[in-house]
Amino acid sequence: MFQQRIDKLRQKLIKKNIDLAIITHEDNMYYFTGYYDYLHMEFGRPTILLVPKDDKSILITPLIDIKLVEDDAVIDKVLPWNDGVGNEWKENLPKYLTKDKNIALEYNQIPALVRNYIYSLIDEKSIKDITPIISEMRMIKSSEELIIARHAGKVANAMMQAAKSAISDGIPEYEVALSTSAAGTKKASEIYIFYKLWHQEIICL
């Protein structure tokens, strides 16, 4: 699923004459790679996805998160960086951000820290906005995404029903919260077990 999205993005880059897409928003990064780092910009630690139109995808991410990449991400090349070592996350960017390339980034979502560094390397006026392309892709849901949405709806419904049943006069709020959480966890587990068994059956067939 993630590889298909990367491939589709590349097709759109070619069509729009964009050589390189720079993706930094964590939701969009997950959308294309399945990777969601837990530190990210809340700690001033950038993770940057580079998607060339005709080359391997590259992920620049903190070394501390590298295990998450190995376990979950669909990515061609990983360039980890560490605090205080070399030029950290800036180390590898210049060789990909050359002036002869048409580059696009998430204009209104890129962290200022990353944006300002990129602008120091190439002319801001030459950079395009990749957001409309990504937004258009994300508006059209795949069959996998629809399944996930339906599952999420079932979990939410179970939680709402549990809350409704738990609420009554004199019941502390935390008990309602516990009931809600337990119902959501149970329903999610049921869905996960069903999906896993279904997936195994499909593979066997």
Backbone as JSON Lines, residues from 0, in Angstrom:
{"i":0,"aa":"M","n":[0.83,-1.2,0.0],"ca":[0.0,0.0,0.0],"c":[0.87,1.26,0.0]}
{"i":1,"aa":"F","n":[1.88,1.31,0.89],"ca":[2.74,2.48,0.97],"c":[3.58,2.64,-0.29]}
{"i":2,"aa":"Q","n":[4.08,1.52,-0.8],"ca":[4.87,1.58,-2.03],"c":[4.04,2.08,-3.2]}
{"i":3,"aa":"Q","n":[2.79,1.68,-3.25],"ca":[1.9,2.15,-4.31],"c":[1.71,3.66,-4.24]}
{"i":4,"aa":"R","n":[1.63,4.18,-3.02],"ca":[1.47,5.62,-2.86],"c":[2.72,6.37,-3.31]}
{"i":5,"aa":"I","n":[3.89,5.84,-2.95],"ca":[5.14,6.46,-3.39],"c":[5.21,6.46,-4.91]}
{"i":6,"aa":"D","n":[4.87,5.33,-5.51],"ca":[4.91,5.21,-6.97],"c":[3.94,6.2,-7.62]}
{"i":7,"aa":"K","n":[2.77,6.34,-7.04],"ca":[1.79,7.28,-7.59],"c":[2.28,8.72,-7.45]}
{"i":8,"aa":"L","n":[2.92,9.01,-6.33],"ca":[3.48,10.34,-6.13],"c":[4.55,10.63,-7.18]}
{"i":9,"aa":"R","n":[5.38,9.66,-7.47],"ca":[6.42,9.84,-8.49],"c":[5.79,10.15,-9.86]}
{"i":10,"aa":"Q","n":[4.74,9.46,-10.17],"ca":[4.06,9.72,-11.45],"c":[3.58,11.17,-11.53]}
{"i":11,"aa":"K","n":[3.06,11.67,-10.42],"ca":[2.58,13.05,-10.39],"c":[3.74,14.04,-10.44]}
{"i":12,"aa":"L","n":[4.87,13.68,-9.83],"ca":[6.05,14.54,-9.89],"c":[6.54,14.68,-11.33]}
{"i":13,"aa":"I","n":[6.56,13.57,-12.03],"ca":[6.98,13.59,-13.44],"c":[6.05,14.47,-14.26]}
{"i":14,"aa":"K","n":[4.76,14.3,-14.01],"ca":[3.76,15.07,-14.77],"c":[3.88,16.56,-14.51]}
{"i":15,"aa":"K","n":[4.24,16.94,-13.27],"ca":[4.34,18.35,-12.89],"c":[5.76,18.9,-13.06]}
{"i":16,"aa":"N","n":[6.66,18.07,-13.59],"ca":[8.05,18.48,-13.79],"c":[8.72,18.87,-12.47]}
{"i":17,"aa":"I","n":[8.51,18.05,-11.46],"ca":[9.15,18.25,-10.15],"c":[10.17,17.13,-9.96]}
{"i":18,"aa":"D","n":[11.41,17.51,-9.69],"ca":[12.48,16.52,-9.55],"c":[12.5,15.88,-8.17]}
{"i":19,"aa":"L","n":[12.12,16.64,-7.14],"ca":[12.25,16.15,-5.77],"c":[11.15,16.71,-4.89]}
{"i":20,"aa":"A","n":[10.47,15.83,-4.17],"ca":[9.48,16.24,-3.17],"c":[10.09,16.1,-1.78]}
{"i":21,"aa":"I","n":[9.91,17.13,-0.96],"ca":[10.39,17.11,0.43],"c":[9.17,17.06,1.34]}
{"i":22,"aa":"I","n":[9.07,16.0,2.12],"ca":[7.9,15.8,2.99],"c":[8.36,15.76,4.44]}
{"i":23,"aa":"T","n":[7.77,16.61,5.28],"ca":[8.18,16.71,6.68],"c":[7.02,16.55,7.66]}
{"i":24,"aa":"H","n":[5.79,16.72,7.19],"ca":[4.65,16.59,8.1],"c":[4.48,15.12,8.48]}
{"i":25,"aa":"E","n":[4.36,14.85,9.78],"ca":[4.38,13.46,10.24],"c":[3.22,12.62,9.7]}
{"i":26,"aa":"D","n":[2.05,13.22,9.52],"ca":[0.92,12.47,8.97],"c":[1.16,12.08,7.52]}
{"i":27,"aa":"N","n":[1.69,13.01,6.74],"ca":[1.99,12.71,5.34],"c":[3.13,11.72,5.21]}
{"i":28,"aa":"M","n":[4.09,11.82,6.12],"ca":[5.19,10.87,6.11],"c":[4.69,9.45,6.36]}
{"i":29,"aa":"Y","n":[3.77,9.33,7.31],"ca":[3.17,8.01,7.56],"c":[2.38,7.54,6.36]}
{"i":30,"aa":"Y","n":[1.66,8.44,5.73],"ca":[0.82,8.1,4.57],"c":[1.66,7.45,3.46]}
{"i":31,"aa":"F","n":[2.88,7.94,3.27],"ca":[3.7,7.42,2.19],"c":[4.66,6.29,2.6]}
{"i":32,"aa":"T","n":[4.97,6.17,3.87],"ca":[6.0,5.2,4.27],"c":[5.57,4.21,5.36]}
{"i":33,"aa":"G","n":[4.52,4.55,6.12],"ca":[4.16,3.72,7.27],"c":[5.02,4.0,8.48]}
{"i":34,"aa":"Y","n":[5.8,5.08,8.41],"ca":[6.73,5.42,9.5],"c":[6.22,6.61,10.28]}
{"i":35,"aa":"Y","n":[6.21,6.49,11.61],"ca":[5.79,7.58,12.48],"c":[6.76,7.64,13.65]}
{"i":36,"aa":"D","n":[7.69,8.59,13.59],"ca":[8.67,8.7,14.69],"c":[8.02,9.37,15.89]}
{"i":37,"aa":"Y","n":[8.52,9.05,17.08],"ca":[7.84,9.53,18.28],"c":[8.46,10.81,18.85]}
{"i":38,"aa":"L","n":[9.6,11.23,18.36],"ca":[10.21,12.46,18.87],"c":[9.81,13.66,18.0]}
{"i":39,"aa":"H","n":[10.21,13.64,16.78],"ca":[9.86,14.65,15.77],"c":[10.05,16.07,16.31]}
{"i":40,"aa":"M","n":[9.27,17.0,15.8],"ca":[9.53,18.42,16.03],"c":[9.17,18.9,17.42]}
{"i":41,"aa":"E","n":[8.42,18.13,18.19],"ca":[8.16,18.54,19.57],"c":[9.46,18.66,20.35]}
{"i":42,"aa":"F","n":[10.49,17.95,19.9],"ca":[11.8,18.0,20.53],"c":[12.83,18.67,19.62]}
{"i":43,"aa":"G","n":[12.35,19.33,18.56],"ca":[13.26,19.99,17.64],"c":[14.13,19.03,16.87]}
{"i":44,"aa":"R","n":[13.6,17.84,16.57],"ca":[14.38,16.8,15.9],"c":[13.71,16.44,14.57]}
{"i":45,"aa":"P","n":[14.12,17.07,13.49],"ca":[13.45,16.86,12.2],"c":[13.6,15.45,11.65]}
{"i":46,"aa":"T","n":[12.54,15.0,11.02],"ca":[12.57,13.82,10.16],"c":[12.11,14.29,8.78]}
{"i":47,"aa":"I","n":[12.88,13.93,7.76],"ca":[12.64,14.47,6.42],"c":[12.6,13.32,5.41]}
{"i":48,"aa":"L","n":[11.53,13.29,4.63],"ca":[11.39,12.3,3.57],"c":[11.65,12.98,2.23]}
{"i":49,"aa":"L","n":[12.57,12.42,1.46],"ca":[12.89,12.92,0.14],"c":[12.42,11.9,-0.89]}
{"i":50,"aa":"V","n":[11.59,12.35,-1.82],"ca":[11.08,11.46,-2.86],"c":[11.48,12.02,-4.23]}
{"i":51,"aa":"P","n":[12.55,11.51,-4.82],"ca":[12.92,11.93,-6.18],"c":[11.96,11.31,-7.19]}
{"i":52,"aa":"K","n":[11.79,11.96,-8.32],"ca":[10.85,11.44,-9.31],"c":[11.38,10.18,-9.99]}
{"i":53,"aa":"D","n":[12.7,9.99,-9.98],"ca":[13.27,8.86,-10.72],"c":[14.42,8.18,-9.98]}
{"i":54,"aa":"D","n":[14.37,8.22,-8.65],"ca":[15.43,7.59,-7.87],"c":[14.85,7.05,-6.56]}
{"i":55,"aa":"K","n":[15.71,6.49,-5.73],"ca":[15.27,5.88,-4.48],"c":[14.78,6.93,-3.49]}
{"i":56,"aa":"S","n":[13.77,6.56,-2.69],"ca":[13.29,7.43,-1.63],"c":[14.28,7.41,-0.47]}
{"i":57,"aa":"I","n":[14.38,8.54,0.22],"ca":[15.38,8.71,1.28],"c":[14.7,9.24,2.53]}
{"i":58,"aa":"L","n":[15.03,8.67,3.67],"ca":[14.49,9.13,4.95],"c":[15.64,9.59,5.83]}
{"i":59,"aa":"I","n":[15.6,10.85,6.24],"ca":[16.56,11.4,7.19],"c":[15.86,11.48,8.54]}
{"i":60,"aa":"T","n":[16.35,10.72,9.51],"ca":[15.62,10.62,10.79],"c":[16.6,10.41,11.94]}
{"i":61,"aa":"P","n":[16.23,10.79,13.17],"ca":[17.13,10.58,14.31],"c":[17.5,9.1,14.49]}
{"i":62,"aa":"L","n":[18.73,8.87,14.85],"ca":[19.22,7.5,15.05],"c":[18.41,6.76,16.11]}
{"i":63,"aa":"I","n":[17.92,7.49,17.11],"ca":[17.18,6.86,18.19],"c":[15.89,6.22,17.7]}
{"i":64,"aa":"D","n":[15.38,6.67,16.55],"ca":[14.14,6.13,15.99],"c":[14.37,5.04,14.95]}
{"i":65,"aa":"I","n":[15.61,4.66,14.74],"ca":[15.93,3.78,13.62],"c":[15.22,2.42,13.71]}
{"i":66,"aa":"K","n":[14.97,1.95,14.9],"ca":[14.28,0.67,15.06],"c":[12.87,0.73,14.5]}
{"i":67,"aa":"L","n":[12.22,1.89,14.67],"ca":[10.87,2.06,14.13],"c":[10.88,2.01,12.61]}
{"i":68,"aa":"V","n":[11.95,2.52,12.01],"ca":[12.08,2.46,10.56],"c":[12.21,1.02,10.11]}
{"i":69,"aa":"E","n":[13.08,0.28,10.77],"ca":[13.32,-1.12,10.4],"c":[12.07,-1.97,10.55]}
{"i":70,"aa":"D","n":[11.26,-1.67,11.56],"ca":[10.07,-2.49,11.83],"c":[8.9,-2.14,10.92]}
{"i":71,"aa":"D","n":[8.74,-0.86,10.59],"ca":[7.48,-0.42,9.99],"c":[7.59,0.22,8.61]}
{"i":72,"aa":"A","n":[8.68,0.89,8.33],"ca":[8.71,1.78,7.17],"c":[8.95,1.08,5.85]}
{"i":73,"aa":"V","n":[8.32,1.63,4.82],"ca":[8.59,1.22,3.44],"c":[9.42,2.35,2.83]}
{"i":74,"aa":"I","n":[10.72,2.16,2.82],"ca":[11.65,3.21,2.39],"c":[12.86,2.57,1.74]}
{"i":75,"aa":"D","n":[13.43,3.23,0.75],"ca":[14.58,2.66,0.04],"c":[15.9,2.88,0.76]}
{"i":76,"aa":"K","n":[16.08,4.07,1.3],"ca":[17.37,4.42,1.9],"c":[17.15,5.25,3.16]}
{"i":77,"aa":"V","n":[17.85,4.91,4.24],"ca":[17.71,5.63,5.5],"c":[19.04,6.28,5.85]}
{"i":78,"aa":"L","n":[19.0,7.57,6.18],"ca":[20.18,8.31,6.6],"c":[19.95,8.8,8.02]}
{"i":79,"aa":"P","n":[20.38,8.02,9.02],"ca":[20.16,8.43,10.41],"c":[21.14,9.53,10.83]}
{"i":80,"aa":"W","n":[20.69,10.37,11.75],"ca":[21.58,11.39,12.31],"c":[21.48,11.37,13.82]}
{"i":81,"aa":"N","n":[22.52,11.88,14.46],"ca":[22.58,11.84,15.92],"c":[22.92,13.23,16.46]}
{"i":82,"aa":"D","n":[22.43,13.55,17.64],"ca":[22.69,14.84,18.27],"c":[24.18,15.07,18.46]}
{"i":83,"aa":"G","n":[24.65,16.23,18.01],"ca":[26.03,16.62,18.25],"c":[27.06,15.96,17.35]}
{"i":84,"aa":"V","n":[26.6,15.13,16.41],"ca":[27.53,14.44,15.52],"c":[27.48,15.09,14.14]}
{"i":85,"aa":"G","n":[28.62,15.62,13.69],"ca":[28.69,16.27,12.39],"c":[27.72,17.45,12.31]}
{"i":86,"aa":"N","n":[27.04,17.54,11.2],"ca":[26.07,18.61,11.0],"c":[24.64,18.1,11.23]}
{"i":87,"aa":"E","n":[24.53,17.01,11.98],"ca":[23.25,16.4,12.34],"c":[22.36,16.18,11.11]}
{"i":88,"aa":"W","n":[21.09,16.6,11.16],"ca":[20.15,16.33,10.07],"c":[20.47,17.12,8.8]}
{"i":89,"aa":"K","n":[21.3,18.14,8.95],"ca":[21.69,18.96,7.79],"c":[22.79,18.31,6.96]}
{"i":90,"aa":"E","n":[23.38,17.29,7.48],"ca":[24.59,16.7,6.89],"c":[24.4,16.31,5.42]}
{"i":91,"aa":"N","n":[23.3,15.61,5.14],"ca":[23.13,15.03,3.81],"c":[22.23,15.83,2.86]}
{"i":92,"aa":"L","n":[21.54,16.82,3.39],"ca":[20.58,17.55,2.56],"c":[21.2,18.28,1.36]}
{"i":93,"aa":"P","n":[22.33,18.97,1.53],"ca":[22.85,19.78,0.41],"c":[23.08,19.0,-0.88]}
{"i":94,"aa":"K","n":[23.49,17.75,-0.79],"ca":[23.78,17.02,-2.03],"c":[22.52,16.66,-2.81]}
{"i":95,"aa":"Y","n":[21.36,16.71,-2.15],"ca":[20.1,16.43,-2.83],"c":[19.39,17.7,-3.28]}
{"i":96,"aa":"L","n":[19.71,18.83,-2.64],"ca":[19.03,20.09,-2.93],"c":[19.91,20.96,-3.82]}
{"i":97,"aa":"T","n":[20.17,20.51,-5.0],"ca":[20.99,21.27,-5.94],"c":[20.13,22.25,-6.73]}
{"i":98,"aa":"K","n":[20.76,23.33,-7.18],"ca":[20.03,24.41,-7.83],"c":[19.46,24.01,-9.19]}
{"i":99,"aa":"D","n":[19.97,22.94,-9.78],"ca":[19.5,22.54,-11.1],"c":[18.22,21.7,-11.03]}
{"i":100,"aa":"K","n":[17.72,21.45,-9.8],"ca":[16.53,20.61,-9.64],"c":[15.29,21.45,-9.32]}
{"i":101,"aa":"N","n":[14.15,20.99,-9.81],"ca":[12.87,21.58,-9.44],"c":[12.39,20.9,-8.16]}
{"i":102,"aa":"I","n":[12.31,21.65,-7.09],"ca":[12.03,21.08,-5.77],"c":[10.69,21.59,-5.25]}
{"i":103,"aa":"A","n":[9.96,20.7,-4.59],"ca":[8.66,21.07,-3.99],"c":[8.62,20.59,-2.54]}
{"i":104,"aa":"L","n":[8.05,21.41,-1.67],"ca":[7.9,21.05,-0.25],"c":[6.51,21.43,0.23]}
{"i":105,"aa":"E","n":[6.18,21.01,1.43],"ca":[4.87,21.33,2.03],"c":[4.93,22.76,2.56]}
{"i":106,"aa":"Y","n":[4.54,23.7,1.73],"ca":[4.81,25.11,1.95],"c":[4.32,25.61,3.3]}
{"i":107,"aa":"N","n":[3.12,25.22,3.7],"ca":[2.55,25.73,4.95],"c":[2.65,24.76,6.12]}
{"i":108,"aa":"Q","n":[3.32,23.62,5.92],"ca":[3.41,22.62,6.98],"c":[4.83,22.29,7.39]}
{"i":109,"aa":"I","n":[5.8,22.7,6.61],"ca":[7.19,22.37,6.92],"c":[7.65,23.15,8.14]}
{"i":110,"aa":"P","n":[8.35,22.52,9.08],"ca":[8.85,23.23,10.26],"c":[9.78,24.37,9.85]}
{"i":111,"aa":"A","n":[9.68,25.49,10.55],"ca":[10.49,26.66,10.22],"c":[11.98,26.34,10.24]}
{"i":112,"aa":"L","n":[12.39,25.5,11.17],"ca":[13.79,25.12,11.3],"c":[14.32,24.51,10.0]}
{"i":113,"aa":"V","n":[13.53,23.6,9.42],"ca":[13.93,22.94,8.18],"c":[13.78,23.87,6.99]}
{"i":114,"aa":"R","n":[12.67,24.61,6.97],"ca":[12.41,25.53,5.86],"c":[13.52,26.55,5.71]}
{"i":115,"aa":"N","n":[13.94,27.16,6.83],"ca":[14.96,28.2,6.77],"c":[16.29,27.64,6.27]}
{"i":116,"aa":"Y","n":[16.6,26.42,6.65],"ca":[17.85,25.82,6.18],"c":[17.79,25.56,4.68]}
{"i":117,"aa":"I","n":[16.66,25.04,4.22],"ca":[16.5,24.79,2.78],"c":[16.6,26.09,1.99]}
{"i":118,"aa":"Y","n":[15.99,27.16,2.52],"ca":[16.04,28.45,1.84],"c":[17.46,29.01,1.8]}
{"i":119,"aa":"S","n":[18.3,28.57,2.73],"ca":[19.7,29.03,2.71],"c":[20.51,28.33,1.62]}
{"i":120,"aa":"L","n":[19.96,27.21,1.11],"ca":[20.66,26.44,0.09],"c":[20.19,26.78,-1.32]}
{"i":121,"aa":"I","n":[18.9,27.02,-1.46],"ca":[18.34,27.31,-2.78],"c":[17.37,28.48,-2.69]}
{"i":122,"aa":"D","n":[17.13,29.12,-3.81],"ca":[16.27,30.29,-3.87],"c":[14.82,29.93,-3.54]}
{"i":123,"aa":"E","n":[14.27,30.63,-2.57],"ca":[12.89,30.37,-2.15],"c":[11.9,30.49,-3.31]}
{"i":124,"aa":"K","n":[12.15,31.41,-4.21],"ca":[11.22,31.67,-5.31],"c":[11.16,30.52,-6.31]}
{"i":125,"aa":"S","n":[12.18,29.69,-6.3],"ca":[12.22,28.57,-7.25],"c":[11.52,27.32,-6.73]}
{"i":126,"aa":"I","n":[11.13,27.33,-5.46],"ca":[10.55,26.16,-4.82],"c":[9.04,26.12,-5.01]}
{"i":127,"aa":"K","n":[8.51,24.96,-5.33],"ca":[7.08,24.78,-5.53],"c":[6.43,24.18,-4.28]}
{"i":128,"aa":"D","n":[5.11,24.18,-4.26],"ca":[4.34,23.63,-3.14],"c":[3.82,22.25,-3.51]}
{"i":129,"aa":"I","n":[4.19,21.24,-2.73],"ca":[3.76,19.86,-3.0],"c":[2.41,19.56,-2.36]}
{"i":130,"aa":"T","n":[1.92,20.46,-1.5],"ca":[0.69,20.21,-0.74],"c":[-0.52,19.89,-1.61]}
{"i":131,"aa":"P","n":[-0.79,20.63,-2.69],"ca":[-1.97,20.3,-3.51],"c":[-1.93,18.89,-4.07]}
{"i":132,"aa":"I","n":[-0.76,18.41,-4.44],"ca":[-0.63,17.05,-4.97],"c":[-0.95,16.02,-3.89]}
{"i":133,"aa":"I","n":[-0.36,16.22,-2.7],"ca":[-0.6,15.29,-1.6],"c":[-2.06,15.32,-1.16]}
{"i":134,"aa":"S","n":[-2.64,16.51,-1.08],"ca":[-4.04,16.65,-0.67],"c":[-4.97,15.93,-1.63]}
{"i":135,"aa":"E","n":[-4.7,16.06,-2.91],"ca":[-5.52,15.39,-3.91],"c":[-5.42,13.87,-3.77]}
{"i":136,"aa":"M","n":[-4.22,13.38,-3.53],"ca":[-4.03,11.94,-3.35],"c":[-4.77,11.44,-2.12]}
{"i":137,"aa":"R","n":[-4.71,12.2,-1.04],"ca":[-5.29,11.73,0.21],"c":[-6.8,11.84,0.24]}
{"i":138,"aa":"M","n":[-7.38,12.64,-0.64],"ca":[-8.84,12.74,-0.7],"c":[-9.47,11.47,-1.26]}
{"i":139,"aa":"I","n":[-8.74,10.77,-2.11],"ca":[-9.25,9.54,-2.73],"c":[-8.78,8.35,-1.91]}
{"i":140,"aa":"K","n":[-9.7,7.69,-1.24],"ca":[-9.35,6.62,-0.32],"c":[-9.24,5.28,-1.03]}
{"i":141,"aa":"S","n":[-8.22,4.52,-0.66],"ca":[-8.04,3.18,-1.21],"c":[-8.94,2.2,-0.45]}
{"i":142,"aa":"S","n":[-9.04,0.99,-0.95],"ca":[-9.85,-0.03,-0.26],"c":[-9.29,-0.32,1.13]}
{"i":143,"aa":"E","n":[-7.96,-0.29,1.26],"ca":[-7.34,-0.53,2.57],"c":[-7.72,0.58,3.56]}
{"i":144,"aa":"E","n":[-7.7,1.81,3.1],"ca":[-8.05,2.93,3.97],"c":[-9.52,2.87,4.39]}
{"i":145,"aa":"L","n":[-10.38,2.45,3.48],"ca":[-11.8,2.34,3.82],"c":[-12.03,1.27,4.88]}
{"i":146,"aa":"I","n":[-11.28,0.17,4.78],"ca":[-11.38,-0.88,5.8],"c":[-10.96,-0.34,7.17]}
{"i":147,"aa":"I","n":[-9.85,0.4,7.19],"ca":[-9.36,0.98,8.44],"c":[-10.38,1.95,9.02]}
{"i":148,"aa":"A","n":[-10.98,2.77,8.15],"ca":[-11.98,3.74,8.62],"c":[-13.2,3.04,9.22]}
{"i":149,"aa":"R","n":[-13.63,1.96,8.58],"ca":[-14.78,1.21,9.11],"c":[-14.44,0.57,10.46]}
{"i":150,"aa":"H","n":[-13.23,0.04,10.56],"ca":[-12.8,-0.54,11.83],"c":[-12.74,0.52,12.93]}
{"i":151,"aa":"A","n":[-12.22,1.69,12.58],"ca":[-12.15,2.78,13.56],"c":[-13.54,3.19,14.0]}
{"i":152,"aa":"G","n":[-14.48,3.17,13.07],"ca":[-15.86,3.49,13.41],"c":[-16.47,2.49,14.39]}
{"i":153,"aa":"K","n":[-16.15,1.22,14.19],"ca":[-16.65,0.18,15.09],"c":[-16.08,0.36,16.5]}
{"i":154,"aa":"V","n":[-14.79,0.7,16.57],"ca":[-14.16,0.93,17.88],"c":[-14.8,2.14,18.56]}
{"i":155,"aa":"A","n":[-14.98,3.21,17.8],"ca":[-15.58,4.42,18.37],"c":[-17.0,4.16,18.84]}
{"i":156,"aa":"N","n":[-17.75,3.39,18.08],"ca":[-19.13,3.08,18.46],"c":[-19.18,2.25,19.75]}
{"i":157,"aa":"A","n":[-18.26,1.28,19.86],"ca":[-18.19,0.47,21.09],"c":[-17.87,1.34,22.3]}
{"i":158,"aa":"M","n":[-17.0,2.3,22.12],"ca":[-16.62,3.19,23.22],"c":[-17.79,4.08,23.62]}
{"i":159,"aa":"M","n":[-18.52,4.58,22.63],"ca":[-19.67,5.44,22.93],"c":[-20.76,4.67,23.66]}
{"i":160,"aa":"Q","n":[-21.01,3.44,23.24],"ca":[-22.03,2.62,23.9],"c":[-21.64,2.31,25.34]}
{"i":161,"aa":"A","n":[-20.33,2.06,25.55],"ca":[-19.84,1.77,26.9],"c":[-19.99,2.99,27.8]}
{"i":162,"aa":"A","n":[-19.66,4.16,27.25],"ca":[-19.81,5.39,28.03],"c":[-21.27,5.63,28.38]}
{"i":163,"aa":"K","n":[-22.14,5.42,27.43],"ca":[-23.58,5.62,27.64],"c":[-24.1,4.7,28.74]}
{"i":164,"aa":"S","n":[-23.62,3.45,28.73],"ca":[-24.08,2.48,29.73],"c":[-23.51,2.78,31.12]}
{"i":165,"aa":"A","n":[-22.31,3.36,31.15],"ca":[-21.64,3.58,32.44],"c":[-22.13,4.85,33.14]}
{"i":166,"aa":"I","n":[-22.61,5.81,32.38],"ca":[-23.0,7.09,32.96],"c":[-24.31,6.96,33.75]}
{"i":167,"aa":"S","n":[-24.24,7.41,34.98],"ca":[-25.44,7.49,35.82],"c":[-25.14,8.4,37.0]}
{"i":168,"aa":"D","n":[-26.15,8.73,37.74],"ca":[-26.0,9.65,38.86],"c":[-25.03,9.09,39.9]}
{"i":169,"aa":"G","n":[-24.05,9.91,40.26],"ca":[-23.11,9.52,41.3],"c":[-21.9,8.73,40.83]}
{"i":170,"aa":"I","n":[-21.84,8.37,39.55],"ca":[-20.7,7.62,39.03],"c":[-19.56,8.58,38.72]}
{"i":171,"aa":"P","n":[-18.38,8.35,39.29],"ca":[-17.23,9.24,39.02],"c":[-16.85,9.22,37.53]}
{"i":172,"aa":"E","n":[-16.34,10.32,37.07],"ca":[-15.97,10.45,35.66],"c":[-14.91,9.43,35.25]}
{"i":173,"aa":"Y","n":[-13.96,9.14,36.18],"ca":[-12.89,8.22,35.82],"c":[-13.42,6.81,35.55]}
{"i":174,"aa":"E","n":[-14.53,6.44,36.2],"ca":[-15.09,5.11,35.96],"c":[-15.71,5.04,34.55]}
{"i":175,"aa":"V","n":[-16.3,6.13,34.11],"ca":[-16.83,6.19,32.75],"c":[-15.68,6.1,31.75]}
{"i":176,"aa":"A","n":[-14.58,6.81,32.06],"ca":[-13.41,6.78,31.17],"c":[-12.81,5.38,31.1]}
{"i":177,"aa":"L","n":[-12.75,4.69,32.24],"ca":[-12.22,3.33,32.26],"c":[-13.09,2.38,31.44]}
{"i":178,"aa":"S","n":[-14.39,2.51,31.56],"ca":[-15.31,1.67,30.79],"c":[-15.15,1.92,29.29]}
{"i":179,"aa":"T","n":[-15.02,3.18,28.95],"ca":[-14.86,3.56,27.54],"c":[-13.58,2.98,26.97]}
{"i":180,"aa":"S","n":[-12.48,3.14,27.71],"ca":[-11.18,2.65,27.26],"c":[-11.18,1.13,27.12]}
{"i":181,"aa":"A","n":[-11.77,0.45,28.09],"ca":[-11.81,-1.02,28.06],"c":[-12.62,-1.52,26.87]}
{"i":182,"aa":"A","n":[-13.74,-0.88,26.59],"ca":[-14.59,-1.29,25.46],"c":[-13.86,-1.07,24.14]}
{"i":183,"aa":"G","n":[-13.15,0.05,24.02],"ca":[-12.41,0.33,22.8],"c":[-11.29,-0.66,22.58]}
{"i":184,"aa":"T","n":[-10.58,-0.98,23.66],"ca":[-9.49,-1.95,23.57],"c":[-9.99,-3.33,23.18]}
{"i":185,"aa":"K","n":[-11.11,-3.75,23.78],"ca":[-11.67,-5.05,23.47],"c":[-12.1,-5.15,22.02]}
{"i":186,"aa":"K","n":[-12.81,-4.13,21.53],"ca":[-13.28,-4.14,20.15],"c":[-12.11,-4.12,19.17]}
{"i":187,"aa":"A","n":[-11.11,-3.31,19.47],"ca":[-9.93,-3.24,18.6],"c":[-9.22,-4.59,18.55]}
{"i":188,"aa":"S","n":[-9.15,-5.27,19.69],"ca":[-8.51,-6.6,19.74],"c":[-9.29,-7.61,18.92]}
{"i":189,"aa":"E","n":[-10.61,-7.56,19.01],"ca":[-11.45,-8.47,18.22],"c":[-11.22,-8.26,16.72]}
{"i":190,"aa":"I","n":[-11.17,-7.01,16.33],"ca":[-10.96,-6.68,14.91],"c":[-9.59,-7.14,14.45]}
{"i":191,"aa":"Y","n":[-8.58,-6.91,15.3],"ca":[-7.21,-7.29,14.95],"c":[-7.08,-8.79,14.78]}
{"i":192,"aa":"I","n":[-7.66,-9.55,15.72],"ca":[-7.59,-11.02,15.64],"c":[-8.31,-11.52,14.39]}
{"i":193,"aa":"F","n":[-9.48,-10.95,14.11],"ca":[-10.22,-11.35,12.92],"c":[-9.42,-11.05,11.66]}
{"i":194,"aa":"Y","n":[-8.86,-9.86,11.59],"ca":[-8.1,-9.46,10.41],"c":[-6.88,-10.35,10.22]}
{"i":195,"aa":"K","n":[-6.2,-10.69,11.32],"ca":[-5.01,-11.52,11.23],"c":[-5.36,-12.92,10.72]}
{"i":196,"aa":"L","n":[-6.44,-13.5,11.23],"ca":[-6.87,-14.82,10.78],"c":[-7.3,-14.79,9.32]}
{"i":197,"aa":"W","n":[-8.03,-13.72,8.95],"ca":[-8.47,-13.56,7.56],"c":[-7.29,-13.42,6.62]}
{"i":198,"aa":"H","n":[-6.29,-12.65,7.05],"ca":[-5.1,-12.43,6.22],"c":[-4.33,-13.75,6.03]}
{"i":199,"aa":"Q","n":[-4.21,-14.53,7.1],"ca":[-3.5,-15.8,7.03],"c":[-4.24,-16.76,6.08]}
{"i":200,"aa":"E","n":[-5.57,-16.73,6.12],"ca":[-6.36,-17.6,5.26],"c":[-6.16,-17.23,3.79]}
{"i":201,"aa":"I","n":[-6.1,-15.91,3.52],"ca":[-5.88,-15.46,2.14],"c":[-4.52,-15.91,1.63]}
{"i":202,"aa":"I","n":[-3.5,-15.8,2.49],"ca":[-2.15,-16.23,2.09],"c":[-2.12,-17.71,1.79]}
{"i":203,"aa":"C","n":[-2.8,-18.5,2.64],"ca":[-2.83,-19.95,2.43],"c":[-3.52,-20.32,1.12]}
{"i":204,"aa":"L","n":[-4.55,-19.58,0.77],"ca":[-5.25,-19.83,-0.49],"c":[-4.36,-19.51,-1.69]}
